[in-house]
Amino acid sequence: MSQEERSFFKALCGDGRPLLLLTAVMLALSGGGALFLSCTGDFLPHDVAFLGMQPKALCELNECRIVHFMIHDRASFGAVLISLGVLYAWLALFPIKRGESWAWWLLLASFITGFGSFLCYLGYGYLDTWHGWATLMLLPVAVAAIVLTRRLCPDGLNLKPGWKPESWTSCEGVGRLIWICSSLGLIGAGATIMVVGMTAVFVPSDLEFIGYTRDQLQNINPRLIPLIAHDRAGFGGGVLTTGILMLCIVWKARPAVHVWQSVAVAAFAGFSVGVGVHYPIGYVDTLHLLPAWLGAAGFAIGAILSKKRYFSAAAVVSSCSQP
């Protein structure tokens, strides 16, 4: 069939990668929107309608710490969405384009955890209608991307690493191992935050920062904890999905500049906001921030140690391609 004889929708969807790129862009834009709202301190209209009170009213309580706490969750979630957008774009532009089936299986697994985490938001009885509609609109795009890209990646799942075994003992291999450990840390942190969001909602340092007990928050507004639980569970699901993507990319991707860049950019986007948002609001509990700082340090050290390997691999490929 010639290019001119294709249907409009077939031309638009192509092999599924344009739909995956659209998913990546939409996630990144949503993350940017969440960051913008966090900077302004505003709530979305449906949040205000659910609470029955404006952020200004909450800000009058204990130096605005309730609102600041909610902002820190939402800003972190926005940064995670940007990280996910970067990683999904990389999957579409490189390994899936080359027909590497591990990337398709990773896409499937991460979509299951990412979209599946939406169910966690309902644990405390708050349905974010805007979030729900956005998810409902994005889901068919993601499903279509999964279905169409399967043709590019028809093979089964192969769990063998993408690096040669002897490279693990090198300096660059150590950096890669640190990346793997940091990715496992993200998976553990995301799962923990998601479970806490569905159950206890707060850890002790949270309540210490806010300055109220759970019962006092319940008395201020009985719908306040469900709204916070929604934010926490969503953030945890995003961190879990990011960790899964990072781990599999570092484990399976062949060394290349674009691999290093995508992991480094995604890690920087997530950790810079996730750690940095605590300081303007004064939530600087050492034990609370320690895991985030360790994760950030792990990705930074891993990037420094492994950079030479990723960039030298690109130089080898470039020289081999010369006539």
Protein Blocks (a to p, Z undefined) as FASTA:
>chain_A
ZZklpcfklmmnmnolmmmmmmmmmmmmmmmmmmmmmmnopacfklmmmnopafklmmmg
ghhlmmmmmmmmmmmmmmmmmmmmmmmmmmmmmmmmnopaklmmmmmmmmmmmmmmmmmm
mmnopacfklmmmmmmmmmmmmmmmmmmmmmmmcccdfbdfbdfklmmmmklmmmmmmmm
mmmmmmmmmmmmmmmmmmnopafklmmmnopafklmmmmomklmmmmmmmmmmmmmmmmm
mmmmmmmmmmmmccdfklmmmmmmmmmmmmmmmmmmmmmnopacfklmmmmmmmmmmmmm
mmmmmmmmmmmmmmmmmmmmpZZ
